[in-house]
Amino acid sequence: MKPISRTFLAATLTTFVAAWPAGAQDEEQPRWFSGAYDNTTILAYGVPDSDYVMLHFSCTVGKPVVNVSVQDEESSAEEGALLHVRLSAGEERIEFSEKAVPNEDSGGKDVEGHLPRDETLRRLLTATGTLEIVVDGHTQRYDMDGATEPAAAMLAACDAPKPAGDLDVTVTNEARKPLQSFAYSEAGVGSFDSDAFGYEPLEPGASRTFTIAGGRDICTFDLAVTFAEEDDEECCSDPAPAGTQNLCENSAFVVRD
């Protein structure tokens, strides 16, 4: 099985420390591991400190969902086709359908879903035996040996109360182009953090809510946006200033042409 290959995923996962005893096994062998970045905690199956990741779950403090990203290197579905995904372990089963995203490395498709952080998911992620994932009729099996502790750690971290200083911001794209990323910096400082929109840009008319850690301690931000380009050889536009806003007073930001 080949890895999910996404730049943002690789950059995030390479900051993590594997939840695995030093010297316990070959460093190049795929296994379960976990880590945290800002208020997000991830459970992944792959090789730590690399972009070789076949499956990963993530959740954010204060959010009631767990994001899951799986791949099917055998899928010949068209980009954007709706793929059905089933996860099962023991008696537990979860199903969802999302659009297929091409994976340039494997030649197959990736699927990203958003699952309720409920008891069914908890039992599935901490089950023993085998996690079975069926995507587009193709079955993958993962040995859950080593998954229980990092999975429990991920869920416990995301169950914690959201820090009082965190600021939820909703971005709505009313421009004609898809929005690739939204960047923010304390007003006048000019040191931008960028919030990308996952596998797919934020389409015109769509909205997304994300969290700025410690944002309520700053409130007023300089903002910039990056648009996706239609030319496949050119990923994105240069960041464009989008104004200054007190996001504590108004946490909704609308992007326009």
C-alpha positions in Angstrom: 0.0 0.0 0.0 1.4 3.4 -0.9 1.2 6.5 1.3 -1.3 9.3 1.2 0.7 12.1 -0.3 -0.4 15.6 0.6 2.0 18.4 1.4 0.0 19.7 4.3 -0.3 16.3 5.9 3.4 15.5 5.6 4.3 18.8 7.1 2.0 18.2 10.1 2.9 14.6 10.7 6.7 15.2 10.6 6.4 17.4 13.7 4.9 14.5 15.7 6.7 12.1 18.1 5.7 8.5 17.7 3.8 7.0 20.6 6.1 3.9 20.4 8.9 2.8 22.7 12.4 3.6 21.3 14.0 0.7 19.6 10.8 -1.4 20.0 10.7 -2.2 16.2 12.1 -1.3 12.8 11.7 2.5 12.3 10.7 1.9 8.7 7.8 -0.4 9.5 4.3 1.1 9.4 2.6 1.2 12.8 0.1 3.2 14.8 1.3 6.4 16.4 -0.2 9.7 17.7 0.8 13.3 18.2 -0.5 16.8 18.7 -0.2 20.1 16.9 -1.8 23.3 18.4 -5.3 22.0 19.5 -5.4 19.1 17.1 -4.5 15.5 18.0 -3.9 12.8 15.4 -4.0 9.0 15.4 -2.2 7.6 12.3 -1.1 4.4 10.7 2.2 4.7 8.8 5.8 5.5 9.4 6.4 8.4 11.9 8.4 11.4 10.8 7.6 10.7 7.2 4.9 11.3 4.6 4.3 7.5 4.5 0.8 7.5 6.1 -2.0 5.2 4.9 -4.7 6.1 7.3 -5.2 8.9 9.8 -7.8 10.3 12.2 -7.7 13.7 13.8 -9.8 15.8 16.2 -9.6 19.3 17.7 -10.3 20.4 21.2 -13.9 21.6 21.5 -15.1 20.1 18.2 -17.6 17.2 18.2 -16.2 15.5 15.1 -13.2 13.3 14.2 -11.8 13.7 10.7 -10.7 10.6 8.9 -8.6 10.3 5.8 -8.3 6.9 4.0 -7.1 5.9 0.6 -8.0 3.3 -2.0 -5.1 2.8 -4.5 -7.3 0.4 -6.5 -10.1 2.9 -7.1 -10.7 4.0 -10.7 -13.5 6.3 -9.7 -13.6 9.7 -11.4 -12.4 12.7 -9.4 -15.3 14.1 -7.4 -17.3 10.8 -7.6 -19.1 9.9 -4.4 -17.4 7.0 -2.7 -18.9 4.9 0.1 -16.7 4.0 3.0 -17.3 1.5 5.8 -15.2 1.1 8.9 -15.7 -1.9 11.1 -14.1 -3.6 14.1 -15.8 -6.4 16.0 -19.4 -5.5 16.3 -18.9 -1.8 15.6 -19.5 -0.3 12.2 -19.5 3.3 10.8 -20.3 4.3 7.2 -20.1 7.6 5.3 -19.9 8.8 1.7 -17.6 11.6 0.4 -16.0 12.7 -2.9 -13.0 11.0 -4.4 -9.8 13.0 -4.4 -6.9 11.8 -6.8 -3.7 10.6 -5.1 -0.9 11.3 -7.5 1.5 8.9 -5.9 -0.7 5.8 -5.6 -2.8 6.5 -8.7 -5.9 5.7 -6.6 -8.2 7.9 -4.6 -8.3 9.5 -1.2 -11.5 10.1 0.8 -11.8 12.4 3.8 -14.8 12.1 6.1 -16.1 13.8 9.3 -17.4 11.4 12.0 -19.3 12.2 15.2 -17.0 11.8 18.2 -19.5 9.3 19.8 -19.3 6.1 21.7 -19.4 4.0 18.5 -16.3 5.6 17.2 -14.6 5.3 20.6 -15.3 1.6 20.7 -14.2 1.1 17.1 -10.8 3.0 17.6 -10.0 1.2 20.8 -11.1 -2.3 19.6 -8.8 -5.3 19.5 -8.3 -7.5 16.5 -8.6 -6.0 13.0 -10.0 -2.7 11.7 -11.6 -3.3 8.3 -12.1 -0.5 5.9 -14.0 -0.9 2.7 -13.7 1.9 0.1 -15.4 1.7 -3.3 -15.8 -2.1 -2.7 -12.1 -2.6 -2.0 -11.2 -4.0 1.5 -8.2 -2.9 3.6 -7.3 -4.5 7.0 -5.3 -2.9 9.8 -4.1 -4.8 12.8 -5.2 -2.9 15.9 -2.3 -4.1 18.0 -0.7 -0.9 19.3 -3.6 1.4 18.5 -5.5 1.3 21.8 -3.3 3.7 23.8 -2.7 6.3 21.1 -6.4 6.2 20.1 -7.5 6.7 23.7 -5.0 9.5 24.1 -6.3 11.3 21.0 -9.9 11.0 22.2 -9.1 12.2 25.7 -7.2 15.2 24.4 -10.1 16.3 22.3 -12.6 15.7 25.1 -10.8 18.4 27.1 -12.6 21.8 27.4 -11.5 24.4 24.8 -9.1 27.0 26.2 -10.9 30.2 27.1 -8.5 32.2 24.9 -9.2 30.3 21.7 -11.2 32.1 19.0 -13.5 30.4 16.5 -13.5 32.1 13.1 -15.9 31.4 10.2 -14.7 32.2 6.7 -17.2 32.4 3.9 -16.0 32.5 0.3 -18.1 34.8 -1.8 -15.3 35.3 -4.4 -15.5 33.7 -7.9 -12.4 31.5 -7.3 -11.9 28.7 -4.8 -10.1 29.8 -1.7 -6.9 27.8 -1.0 -5.9 29.3 2.3 -6.7 32.1 4.8 -3.8 33.7 6.6 -3.8 35.8 9.8 -1.3 37.8 11.8 -1.6 40.1 14.8 -2.3 43.6 13.4 0.9 45.3 12.5 3.2 42.4 13.2 3.3 40.8 9.7 4.0 37.3 10.9 1.3 35.2 9.2 -0.1 31.8 10.1 -2.0 30.1 7.3 -5.1 28.0 7.6 -5.5 25.7 4.6 -8.8 24.1 3.7 -7.8 20.5 3.7 -7.7 18.4 0.5 -9.9 20.7 -1.4 -10.1 24.5 -1.5 -13.1 26.3 -0.1 -15.4 26.6 -3.0 -17.4 29.8 -3.9 -20.4 30.0 -1.6 -19.0 27.6 1.0 -18.0 28.4 4.6 -15.6 26.8 7.1 -15.1 27.4 10.9 -11.6 27.0 12.4 -9.9 27.9 15.7 -7.1 30.4 16.3 -5.4 29.2 19.4 -5.1 32.2 21.9 -6.9 34.4 19.4 -8.9 36.1 22.1 -5.7 37.5 23.6 -5.1 39.3 20.3 -8.5 40.0 18.7 -7.4 42.4 15.9 -5.7 40.6 13.0 -4.3 41.5 9.6 -5.8 39.0 7.1 -4.7 37.7 3.7 -6.1 35.1 1.3 -4.7 32.8 -1.4 -6.9 31.6 -4.3 -6.6 28.3 -6.1 -5.7 28.7 -9.8 -7.4 26.9 -12.7 -4.1 26.0 -14.3 -3.0 22.6 -12.8 0.6 23.6 -13.1 0.1 26.6 -11.0 -1.2 25.8 -7.5 -2.2 29.1 -6.1 -2.1 32.9 -6.4 0.2 35.0 -4.3 -1.2 35.9 -0.9 -3.4 39.0 -1.2 -4.1 41.4 1.7 -7.8 41.1 2.8 -7.9 43.9 5.4 -7.8 44.1 9.2 -10.6 43.0 11.5 -11.3 42.6 15.2 -12.3 39.0 15.1 -13.5 39.0 18.8 -16.1 41.6 17.9 -17.0 39.9 14.6 -15.7 36.4 14.1 -17.3 36.0 10.6 -15.0 37.0 7.7 -16.3 37.1 4.1 -13.9 36.9 1.2 -14.9 38.8 -1.9 -13.3 39.6 -5.2 
